[in-house]
Amino acid sequence: MDKTVLLTLGRLPKALEMARCLKAAGCRVLIAEPFKWHLSRPSRSVDRCFITPSPSDDPHGYLATLLKIVNDEAVDLIVPVSEEALHVSLLADRLPKEVVLLSQDQKTLADLHDKYAFTRKVALTGLSVPETYLATDPEAEGLIATHETVIKPRLGCSGAGLCFLDRGGQLTDDMKRDANIVQQRIRGSEVSTLTFCRDGAVLAHVVYEGLVFTGTVATCFKRISGAAQIDRWVESFVEKSRYSGFIAFDFMIDETGTAWPLECNPRLTSGIHFMDHDDLAAAVTGQASSQPVRMKPKERFQEGHTTLTMVYASILRPREFVRRLTAMFSARDVLWDLGDPAPFFLMTPMSWPILKQTIFGGRSFGEAATQDIEWFPQNRRSSHAEGPLSETRTRQFVATGDEA
């Protein structure tokens, strides 16, 4: 396989997994990343890294930089990785015809990323979803009066801004904004999915649950089999929306066994660690049109450095300490690869741009890892403020960040 693939983030383990997957298939792998130092940079699976402006701070400069990389490096395929996917989707009508962007259109992604718009979209398909309102809707007060509820930012990620209210609670003035939703709280066990699909057909699908968490982000997780209800729900949603690319959902399974979709992440997630490299590379690069992607034999994976930190954090709670320690020893580290050991050993220095925000800035790891790539509606306006970028302007653009 002789393709040049651009990954639009390198700081997270899922990016490293994708890089290794594509490199093993014979691809030339490039990474565009706002951080100069990132987890994937020392990997043998990465041929070249480039620094970009932050898409949240400079969306126009970010897109221009990506276009310059695409043109200069003769990129064949662009694979978004995380929250930056909503920014990258704006490249769709600016790319050379031969370049494939593994993404839905920007409006589709934005509607799925928006937790309120997602629930409305699900309701239109006839599928189940927890009762959800904007925090400013009159119905929100009635829901709070009769049910336990969750207050969430519509465009939040990594659990930031999450708040729980008991039945009969009260919204504060700060909560009561159009930027927040009020959702019926479903108690039970939370599971996640990752699906890769093309034109509404599922090519890869995995259901998994977290074993150890930092905040709301799982650092150790195991694959679940036999989740037929969730499998059918995802297959139905993908088919009805004719979705292509990666899409992930978070579900809560209540005491009756009913699975309720909480939110959608239209991008890669940690579920990629369960997928067979050869099959996934063939699916992503278009070499396999219908063959389902197999899963790896191993059923438990972890981000070992972070999981170990969470084990230490529970040392004064014996039961939780033993539970986390047992989970850690049962799972394979997602960074370790005998043929590509540098990311594992250099994880701490390479992740310093994130770690310094958690140590000195009081942010969670998830917040620190995404705060410069998050999507906000104003980015959509500013990204078009200067008009479409022609190929000539792209080639003349001087990147804000130098090549790494």
PAZA-803661 format. One line per 8 residues: number of its first residue (from 1); their letters; for each residue x negated, y, z negated of N, C-alpha, C. Coordinates in steps of 0.1 Angstrom, whole numbers. Atoms other than C-alpha are relative to their C-alpha. Layout:
N
NUM> A> X:Y:Z:X:Y:Z:X:Y:Z ~ ...
This chain:
404
1> MDKTVLLT> -8:-12:0:0:0:0:-9:12:0 ~ 9:-12:-1:-16:33:11:9:12:-1 ~ -9:-12:3:5:61:-5:-7:8:-10 ~ 4:-9:11:-5:92:-24:12:4:-8 ~ -11:-2:8:18:96:-53:-3:11:-10 ~ 1:-11:10:22:128:-75:9:-2:-11 ~ -7:1:13:33:123:-111:0:14:-6 ~ 0:-14:4:45:157:-125:-1:2:-15
9> LGRLPKAL> 4:-1:14:34:150:-161:-9:-11:-3 ~ 9:10:3:6:131:-177:-2:-2:-15 ~ 3:0:15:8:137:-215:7:-11:-8 ~ -7:10:7:32:109:-224:-3:-14:4 ~ 3:14:-4:28:71:-225:7:-5:12 ~ -7:5:-12:55:66:-199:-6:5:13 ~ 7:-5:-12:35:87:-174:-12:-10:2 ~ 12:9:-1:4:65:-181:5:-14:5
17> EMARCLKA> -5:13:-5:25:33:-176:3:1:15 ~ -3:-1:-15:38:46:-142:-13:2:8 ~ 12:-1:-7:3:56:-132:-7:-14:2 ~ 7:14:0:-11:21:-140:8:-9:10 ~ -9:7:-9:19:6:-122:-3:3:15 ~ 2:-4:-14:14:25:-90:-15:-2:5 ~ 14:3:-4:-24:22:-90:-3:-14:3 ~ 1:15:-2:-22:-16:-93:6:-4:13
25> AGCRVLIA> -7:3:-13:0:-15:-62:-8:6:12 ~ 9:-5:-11:-28:3:-42:3:15:3 ~ -3:-14:-2:-15:39:-45:-11:9:-5 ~ 8:-11:5:-36:70:-49:8:8:-9 ~ -8:-7:10:-23:86:-81:-6:13:-4 ~ 4:-13:4:-24:123:-88:10:4:-11 ~ -8:-5:11:-11:141:-119:0:15:0 ~ -1:-15:2:1:177:-122:6:2:-14
33> EPFKWHLS> -3:-1:14:3:188:-158:-4:14:-5 ~ 4:-13:6:4:222:-177:-12:-1:-10 ~ 11:2:10:-20:208:-203:-13:-4:7 ~ 13:4:-6:-57:206:-193:-4:-14:-5 ~ 3:13:6:-62:177:-217:13:-7:-3 ~ -12:8:2:-36:149:-217:-3:-14:0 ~ 2:15:2:-32:112:-223:-5:-7:12 ~ 4:7:-12:-35:101:-187:-12:4:7
41> RPSRSVDR> 12:-6:-7:-65:122:-178:-11:-10:1 ~ 12:9:-1:-92:96:-187:3:-13:6 ~ -4:13:-5:-73:67:-172:-7:-3:14 ~ 5:5:-13:-89:47:-144:10:0:11 ~ -11:1:-9:-55:46:-128:3:14:7 ~ -3:-14:-5:-55:84:-121:-12:5:8 ~ 11:-4:-9:-75:96:-91:-4:15:-2 ~ 2:-15:1:-71:134:-97:11:7:-8
49> CFITPSPS> -9:-7:8:-55:158:-121:0:15:3 ~ -1:-15:-3:-43:194:-116:8:7:-11 ~ -6:-8:10:-33:221:-140:11:9:6 ~ -10:-9:-5:0:239:-134:5:10:-11 ~ -7:-9:10:18:268:-151:11:-8:-7 ~ -11:6:8:44:259:-177:13:3:8 ~ -12:-3:-8:77:254:-158:10:8:-8 ~ -9:-8:8:96:269:-188:-3:15:0
57> DDPHGYLA> 5:-14:0:75:301:-188:-1:6:13 ~ 2:-5:-14:68:304:-151:5:-9:10 ~ -6:10:-9:92:283:-130:-4:2:14 ~ 4:-3:-14:83:301:-97:-14:-4:2 ~ 14:3:-1:46:297:-103:-2:-15:0 ~ 1:15:1:51:260:-113:3:-6:13 ~ -4:7:-13:70:251:-81:-10:3:11 ~ 9:-3:-11:45:270:-59:-13:-8:-2
65> TLLKIVND> 12:8:3:16:251:-76:2:-14:5 ~ -3:13:-4:33:218:-70:0:-1:15 ~ 0:0:-15:39:227:-33:-14:0:6 ~ 13:-1:-5:3:236:-29:-7:-14:-1 ~ 6:13:2:-8:202:-43:5:-10:10 ~ -7:9:-9:17:184:-21:-6:2:14 ~ 6:-3:-13:3:201:10:-14:-3:1 ~ 15:1:-1:-34:201:2:-4:-15:-1
73> EAVDLIVP> 4:14:3:-34:164:-10:8:-10:9 ~ -8:9:-9:-10:150:17:8:-10:-9 ~ -7:9:9:13:136:-10:12:-6:8 ~ -11:7:-7:38:110:2:12:-1:-9 ~ -11:3:10:59:105:-30:-2:8:-12 ~ 0:-7:13:67:127:-60:9:-7:-10 ~ -8:7:10:78:110:-92:0:9:-13 ~ -1:-8:12:91:133:-120:-1:-10:-12
81> VSEEALHV> 2:9:11:84:119:-155:9:3:-12 ~ -8:-3:12:102:138:-183:9:12:2 ~ -9:-12:-1:120:171:-190:-3:9:12 ~ 3:-9:-12:102:188:-161:7:-5:12 ~ -7:5:-12:123:167:-137:10:10:5 ~ -10:-9:-5:150:194:-136:-7:12:8 ~ 7:-11:-7:124:220:-125:-4:-6:14 ~ 6:6:-12:108:196:-100:11:-3:11
89> SLLADRLP> -10:3:-9:142:188:-84:3:12:9 ~ -1:-12:-9:142:224:-70:-9:0:12 ~ 9:2:-12:115:213:-46:7:-6:12 ~ -6:9:-10:140:192:-26:1:6:14 ~ -2:-6:-13:147:217:2:-13:8:5 ~ 12:-7:-3:111:230:3:-11:-9:4 ~ 11:9:-3:91:199:10:0:-4:14 ~ 0:5:-14:79:186:43:9:-12:1
97> KEVVLLSQ> -10:10:-1:104:161:57:-6:-14:-4 ~ 5:13:2:80:132:53:-3:-3:-15 ~ 2:2:15:76:137:15:13:-4:-7 ~ -11:5:7:99:117:-7:0:5:-14 ~ -2:-5:14:111:133:-40:9:-10:-7 ~ -8:10:7:123:106:-64:9:7:-10 ~ -9:-8:9:151:127:-78:13:2:7 ~ -13:-4:-5:187:135:-74:-1:16:2
105> DQKTLADL> 0:-14:-2:197:171:-64:1:7:-14 ~ 1:-8:13:193:198:-91:13:1:-7 ~ -13:-1:7:230:202:-98:4:-13:-7 ~ -4:13:6:235:165:-104:-8:-2:-13 ~ 9:2:11:205:164:-128:5:10:-12 ~ -4:-10:10:216:196:-146:13:-4:-7 ~ -13:5:5:252:182:-151:-2:-12:-10 ~ 3:11:9:238:150:-166:-8:4:-12
113> HDKYAFTR> 8:-5:11:213:168:-188:8:7:-10 ~ -9:-8:8:240:191:-201:9:-10:-8 ~ -8:10:7:256:170:-229:15:2:1 ~ -15:-2:-2:290:187:-225:4:-3:14 ~ -3:3:-14:290:185:-187:0:-15:3 ~ 1:15:-1:280:148:-190:13:-6:-5 ~ -12:6:5:310:140:-211:12:2:9 ~ -11:-3:-9:333:157:-187:-1:-9:13
121> KVALTGLS> 3:8:-12:317:138:-158:4:-15:-3 ~ -4:13:3:322:105:-176:15:-2:-1 ~ -15:0:1:358:113:-184:7:-1:14 ~ -6:1:-13:365:118:-147:-1:-13:7 ~ 1:14:-6:352:83:-139:9:-10:-7 ~ -9:9:7:376:68:-164:-7:-9:-10 ~ 8:8:10:348:54:-186:2:7:-14 ~ -1:-5:14:348:58:-224:-11:9:-4
129> VPETYLAT> 10:-9:6:330:86:-242:6:6:-13 ~ -5:-6:12:333:101:-277:6:13:2 ~ -7:-13:-2:356:131:-281:-10:11:-2 ~ 10:-10:0:335:161:-274:6:14:5 ~ -5:-13:-4:342:199:-272:-12:10:-2 ~ 9:-11:2:322:231:-269:3:5:-14 ~ -1:-5:14:316:246:-304:10:12:-1 ~ -9:-11:0:337:276:-293:15:-4:3
137> DPEAEGLI> -13:5:-4:367:255:-282:9:-1:-13 ~ -9:2:11:398:256:-305:1:-14:-5 ~ -1:14:4:399:218:-304:-11:-5:-9 ~ 12:4:8:365:216:-320:4:1:-15 ~ -4:-1:14:380:228:-353:9:-11:-5 ~ -8:12:3:406:201:-352:-7:-13:-1 ~ 8:12:0:381:174:-345:-8:0:-13 ~ 7:-1:13:360:186:-375:8:-3:-12
145> ATHETVIK> -9:1:11:390:186:-397:4:-15:-2 ~ -5:14:1:398:149:-390:-11:-11:2 ~ 10:10:-2:365:132:-382:-14:5:-4 ~ 14:-4:1:328:132:-390:-5:4:14 ~ 4:-5:-13:311:151:-363:-16:3:1 ~ 14:-4:-2:277:159:-348:-1:13:8 ~ 2:-13:-7:266:194:-337:-13:-2:8 ~ 12:2:-8:241:193:-308:-1:12:10
153> PRLGCSGA> 2:-10:-11:226:219:-284:3:-7:13 ~ -4:6:-13:240:213:-249:-12:-5:8 ~ 12:2:-8:205:214:-234:-12:-5:-8 ~ 11:4:9:185:200:-263:-6:-13:4 ~ 7:13:-2:161:171:-263:-8:-4:-12 ~ 8:5:11:141:150:-287:6:2:-14 ~ -7:-1:13:168:154:-314:-1:14:-6 ~ 2:-14:5:160:192:-318:14:6:-2
161> GLCFLDRG> -12:-8:3:188:212:-334:12:-9:-4 ~ -11:9:3:209:181:-344:5:3:-14 ~ -6:-3:13:233:187:-373:13:-9:-2 ~ -12:8:3:259:164:-390:9:7:-9 ~ -10:-5:8:291:175:-405:10:-11:-6 ~ -10:9:5:314:156:-429:13:4:5 ~ -14:-4:-3:351:155:-422:4:11:-9 ~ -5:-12:7:366:188:-431:-11:10:-2
169> GQLTDDMK> 11:-10:1:332:206:-428:4:13:7 ~ -2:-13:-6:328:241:-414:-12:4:9 ~ 11:-5:-9:309:255:-384:-5:13:-6 ~ 6:-13:3:285:283:-393:1:9:12 ~ 0:-9:-12:284:314:-371:-11:-4:10 ~ 11:3:-8:251:302:-358:3:-13:9 ~ -4:12:-7:266:268:-348:11:3:11 ~ -12:-3:-9:297:284:-331:-4:8:12
177> RDANIVQQ> 5:-6:-13:282:291:-297:3:-9:11 ~ -2:8:-12:288:279:-262:-12:-9:3 ~ 12:8:-2:253:265:-263:0:-13:-8 ~ -1:12:8:264:239:-288:13:-8:3 ~ -12:8:-1:288:210:-286:3:-7:-14 ~ -5:7:11:309:193:-313:5:-14:5 ~ -3:13:-4:311:155:-309:4:-9:-11 ~ -4:10:10:329:128:-328:-12:-9:-4
185> RIRGSEVS> 11:8:4:303:110:-349:4:-15:0 ~ -2:14:0:301:73:-341:-10:-7:-9 ~ 10:7:8:285:52:-368:-2:-15:5 ~ 4:13:-5:267:20:-359:-14:-1:3 ~ 13:2:-4:236:8:-342:-2:7:13 ~ 3:-7:-12:220:30:-315:-9:-8:9 ~ 8:7:-9:206:15:-284:-2:9:12 ~ 3:-8:-12:191:30:-252:-2:-9:12
193> TLTFCRDG> 2:7:-12:189:20:-216:-9:8:9 ~ 7:-7:-11:167:28:-186:3:-8:12 ~ -4:6:-12:179:21:-151:-7:7:12 ~ 5:-5:-12:163:25:-117:10:-5:11 ~ -10:4:-10:188:26:-88:-2:8:13 ~ 1:-6:-13:191:35:-52:14:-1:7 ~ -13:-2:-6:223:48:-36:11:-8:-7 ~ -10:7:8:244:34:-65:-2:-14:-3
201> AVLAHVVY> 3:14:3:228:0:-66:-11:-1:-10 ~ 10:2:11:209:-11:-97:-11:-9:4 ~ 11:8:-3:174:-23:-90:-8:-5:-13 ~ 7:3:13:160:-23:-126:9:5:-11 ~ -8:-4:11:178:-22:-159:-5:-7:-13 ~ 4:6:13:168:-27:-195:8:7:-11 ~ -7:-5:13:186:-22:-229:-10:-3:-11 ~ 10:2:11:164:-17:-259:4:9:-12
209> EGLVFTGT> -3:-7:12:166:-4:-295:-13:4:-8 ~ 11:-4:7:142:15:-317:-1:-7:-13 ~ 3:7:13:125:-2:-347:-6:10:-10 ~ 6:-10:8:104:27:-360:2:13:7 ~ -3:-13:-6:112:64:-354:-9:11:-7 ~ 5:-13:5:95:98:-358:11:10:4 ~ -12:-8:-2:126:120:-362:10:-9:7 ~ -9:8:-7:150:107:-336:-6:-7:12
217> VATCFKRI> 8:6:-11:123:95:-312:-6:-14:-4 ~ 5:13:4:115:57:-313:-14:-1:4 ~ 14:3:-3:78:48:-314:-3:-15:1 ~ 1:14:-1:83:11:-317:14:-5:4 ~ -13:4:-5:111:-7:-298:0:-14:5 ~ -1:14:-5:124:-41:-287:11:-1:10 ~ -10:3:-10:143:-53:-257:11:-8:-5 ~ -12:7:4:179:-65:-261:5:-7:12
225> SGAAQIDR> -7:8:-11:195:-92:-240:14:-2:-4 ~ -14:3:3:232:-100:-238:9:12:-3 ~ -8:-12:2:245:-64:-239:9:2:12 ~ -8:0:-13:271:-72:-212:9:13:1 ~ -9:-11:-1:294:-43:-221:-8:13:5 ~ 8:-12:-4:266:-17:-218:-5:-2:15 ~ 4:3:-14:253:-34:-186:11:4:10 ~ -11:-3:-9:288:-31:-170:2:15:0
233> WVESFVEK> -3:-14:1:292:5:-182:-10:7:9 ~ 10:-7:-8:259:16:-166:1:-3:14 ~ -2:3:-14:265:-3:-134:11:7:6 ~ -12:-7:-5:299:12:-131:-3:15:2 ~ 3:-15:-1:286:48:-137:-9:2:12 ~ 10:-2:-11:257:44:-113:7:-2:14 ~ -7:3:-13:280:29:-86:9:12:4 ~ -10:-10:-2:307:56:-90:-7:14:4
241> SRYSGFIA> 7:-13:-3:281:85:-89:-10:-1:11 ~ 9:2:-11:260:69:-61:-14:5:-4 ~ 13:-6:5:229:77:-82:-12:-7:6 ~ 13:6:-4:194:72:-70:-11:6:-9 ~ 11:-4:9:162:73:-92:2:-6:-14 ~ -1:5:14:157:68:-129:11:7:-8 ~ -11:-6:8:186:74:-153:0:-8:-13 ~ 0:7:13:188:66:-190:12:5:-9
249> FDFMIDET> -11:-4:9:216:66:-216:-3:-4:-14 ~ 0:4:14:218:65:-254:15:-4:-4 ~ -13:5:4:247:44:-268:0:-2:-15 ~ -2:4:13:261:39:-302:10:-12:0 ~ -9:11:1:277:5:-309:7:0:-14 ~ -7:-1:13:304:8:-336:3:-14:-6 ~ -2:12:8:315:-18:-361:9:-10:8 ~ -8:9:-8:340:-33:-336:-7:-6:12
257> GTAWPLEC> 8:5:-12:313:-39:-310:2:9:12 ~ -2:-9:-12:324:-10:-287:-12:9:1 ~ 11:-8:-3:296:8:-270:4:14:5 ~ -4:-14:-4:300:46:-268:-13:7:5 ~ 11:-8:-6:277:67:-245:-1:13:-7 ~ 2:-12:7:263:96:-265:-6:11:9 ~ 6:-10:-10:242:114:-238:-8:-7:10 ~ 7:6:-12:223:109:-206:-13:8:2
265> NPRLTSGI> 13:-5:-3:187:114:-198:-4:-3:15 ~ 2:4:-14:183:116:-160:-15:0:4 ~ 15:0:-2:146:107:-160:-6:-13:-6 ~ 6:11:6:121:82:-171:1:0:-16 ~ 1:1:14:121:69:-207:-9:-11:-4 ~ 9:11:4:102:44:-228:4:-13:5 ~ -4:12:-6:122:17:-212:-9:-5:11 ~ 9:4:-11:96:16:-184:-11:-10:-5
273> HFMDHDDL> 10:9:6:72:-3:-208:4:-14:1 ~ -5:14:-1:94:-34:-204:-1:-5:14 ~ -2:4:-14:93:-35:-166:-12:-5:6 ~ 11:6:-7:71:-57:-145:-6:10:10 ~ 7:-10:-8:45:-36:-127:2:-2:15 ~ -1:3:-15:45:-53:-93:14:3:5 ~ -14:-3:-5:83:-52:-90:4:14:-1 ~ -4:-14:2:87:-17:-103:-7:9:11
281> AAAVTGQA> 7:-8:-11:60:-3:-79:7:-2:13 ~ -6:3:-13:77:-20:-50:14:8:1 ~ -13:-7:0:111:-5:-60:-2:15:1 ~ 3:-14:0:97:30:-66:-5:5:13 ~ 6:-4:-13:78:32:-34:8:-4:12 ~ -9:3:-11:107:18:-13:-4:-13:7 ~ 4:12:-7:90:-15:-5:10:-11:-2 ~ -11:10:3:119:-35:-21:13:7:-1
289> SSQPVRMK> -13:-7:-1:154:-24:-12:11:-6:-9 ~ -11:5:8:175:-48:-32:-4:-10:-11 ~ 5:10:10:153:-73:-52:0:6:-14 ~ 0:-5:14:159:-68:-90:-14:0:-6 ~ 13:-1:6:129:-57:-110:0:-9:-13 ~ 1:9:11:119:-84:-135:-6:8:-12 ~ 6:-6:12:110:-76:-171:-12:-8:-4 ~ 12:7:5:77:-84:-188:4:-10:-11
297> PKERFQEG> -4:10:10:77:-115:-210:0:6:-15 ~ 0:-6:13:68:-94:-241:13:8:-3 ~ -12:-7:3:99:-80:-258:-1:11:-10 ~ 2:-11:10:84:-55:-283:-12:8:4 ~ 11:-9:-3:62:-25:-275:0:12:-10 ~ 1:-11:9:50:5:-295:-10:10:5 ~ 10:-10:-1:31:37:-294:-8:-1:-13 ~ 6:5:13:7:23:-320:-5:11:-9
305> HTTLTMVY> 5:-11:9:-10:55:-332:11:7:-8 ~ -11:-7:7:23:72:-340:7:-10:-9 ~ -6:10:9:38:40:-354:-8:-2:-13 ~ 8:1:12:9:36:-378:2:12:-9 ~ -2:-12:8:14:72:-389:13:-1:-8 ~ -13:2:7:50:64:-397:0:-11:-11 ~ 2:10:10:40:33:-416:-6:6:-13 ~ 6:-7:11:17:54:-438:10:9:-7
313> ASILRPRE> -10:-10:6:45:79:-443:10:-6:-9 ~ -9:7:8:66:52:-459:-6:-8:-11 ~ 7:8:10:40:39:-483:6:0:-14 ~ -6:0:14:59:50:-514:14:-5:0 ~ -13:6:-1:91:33:-502:-3:-15:4 ~ 5:13:-3:80:-4:-504:8:-8:11 ~ -7:7:-10:109:-19:-484:-1:5:14 ~ 1:-7:-13:107:6:-456:-14:-2:5
321> FVRRLTAM> 14:3:-4:69:2:-456:-2:-13:6 ~ 1:13:-5:71:-35:-452:7:-2:13 ~ -8:1:-12:98:-32:-425:-8:6:12 ~ 7:-6:-10:78:-8:-405:-13:-7:4 ~ 13:7:-2:45:-27:-410:3:-13:8 ~ -3:12:-7:62:-59:-398:3:3:15 ~ -3:-4:-14:76:-41:-367:-13:3:8 ~ 12:-4:-7:42:-27:-359:-9:-12:4
329> FSARDVLW> 8:12:-3:24:-61:-361:7:-9:11 ~ -7:9:-9:51:-77:-339:0:6:14 ~ -2:-6:-13:48:-52:-310:-14:3:7 ~ 12:-3:-7:22:-46:-283:-1:15:3 ~ 3:-14:-2:6:-12:-279:1:3:15 ~ -2:-4:-14:16:6:-247:-12:7:6 ~ 12:-6:-5:-17:24:-244:-11:-9:3 ~ 11:8:-1:-40:-5:-247:0:-8:13
337> DLGDPAPF> 2:8:-12:-53:-21:-215:-15:-3:1 ~ 14:4:0:-86:-40:-214:-7:6:12 ~ 7:-5:-12:-93:-28:-179:1:15:1 ~ -1:-14:0:-84:8:-187:1:5:-15 ~ -1:-2:14:-93:13:-224:-1:15:-5 ~ 3:-14:5:-101:51:-225:12:7:-6 ~ -12:-7:6:-65:64:-231:3:-5:-14 ~ -3:5:14:-62:42:-262:-10:6:-10
345> FLMTPMSW> 10:-5:9:-95:53:-277:0:15:-1 ~ 1:-14:0:-92:89:-267:14:7:-2 ~ -14:-5:2:-55:93:-276:0:13:-8 ~ -1:-12:9:-61:118:-304:-6:13:6 ~ 5:-12:-6:-84:143:-286:8:4:12 ~ -7:-3:-12:-65:140:-254:14:6:-3 ~ -13:-5:4:-32:147:-272:-1:12:-9 ~ 2:-11:9:-46:176:-291:10:12:3
353> PILKQTIF> -10:-10:-3:-24:202:-273:14:-2:-7 ~ -13:3:7:6:184:-288:-2:-1:-15 ~ 2:2:14:-9:174:-321:-2:13:-8 ~ 2:-12:8:-20:209:-331:13:7:-3 ~ -13:-7:3:16:221:-328:7:-8:-11 ~ -7:7:11:28:193:-351:-7:2:-13 ~ 8:-2:12:0:199:-376:1:14:-5 ~ 0:-14:5:0:237:-377:13:8:3
361> GGRSFGEA> -12:-8:-4:33:247:-361:13:-6:-6 ~ -12:6:6:57:224:-380:10:-6:9 ~ -9:6:-9:72:209:-349:-1:-15:0 ~ 0:15:-2:81:172:-344:-8:-3:12 ~ 8:4:-11:60:153:-319:8:2:13 ~ -9:-1:-12:90:152:-295:2:15:4 ~ -1:-14:-3:95:190:-297:-12:6:6 ~ 13:-6:-5:58:198:-292:-3:-5:14
369> ATQDIEWF> 3:6:-13:56:174:-262:9:6:11 ~ -9:-4:-10:85:191:-244:3:15:0 ~ -5:-14:1:88:227:-255:-4:9:12 ~ 4:-8:-12:69:240:-224:5:-5:13 ~ -5:5:-12:87:219:-199:15:-1:0 ~ -14:1:1:123:222:-211:7:8:11 ~ -8:-7:-10:151:233:-188:10:9:-7 ~ -10:-9:5:171:264:-195:7:6:13
377> PQNRRSSH> -7:-6:-12:198:280:-171:-7:11:6 ~ 6:-12:-5:178:312:-168:-12:-4:10 ~ 10:5:-9:150:291:-151:5:-1:14 ~ -6:2:-13:173:283:-123:1:14:8 ~ -1:-13:-7:178:320:-116:-13:5:4 ~ 13:-5:-3:142:330:-119:-7:-7:11 ~ 7:7:-10:131:302:-97:4:3:14 ~ -5:-4:-13:151:316:-68:-2:15:2
385> AEGPLSET> 0:-15:0:144:353:-76:-8:5:12 ~ 9:-5:-10:116:356:-51:3:-7:14 ~ -3:6:-13:133:335:-24:-7:-13:2 ~ 7:13:-3:123:301:-9:-14:2:4 ~ 14:0:-3:86:294:-5:-2:-6:13 ~ 3:6:-13:75:289:30:-13:-8:-1 ~ 12:8:0:47:264:38:-12:9:1 ~ 12:-9:-1:24:293:47:-3:7:-13
393> RTRQFVAT> 3:-6:13:29:310:14:-5:-10:-10 ~ 5:10:9:24:278:-4:-15:-3:2 ~ 14:3:-2:-10:272:12:-9:12:-4 ~ 8:-12:4:-21:308:4:1:2:-15 ~ -1:-2:14:-10:305:-32:-12:-4:-8 ~ 11:3:9:-37:307:-58:6:-5:-14 ~ -6:6:12:-28:284:-87:-3:8:-13 ~ 3:-6:13:-24:299:-122:-10:-8:-8
401> GDEA> 10:9:7:-43:269:-136:-10:-5:11 ~ 10:6:-9:-75:256:-120:2:-15:0 ~ 0:15:-1:-79:220:-109:-7:-5:-13 ~ 6:6:12:-86:199:-140:-12:-9:4
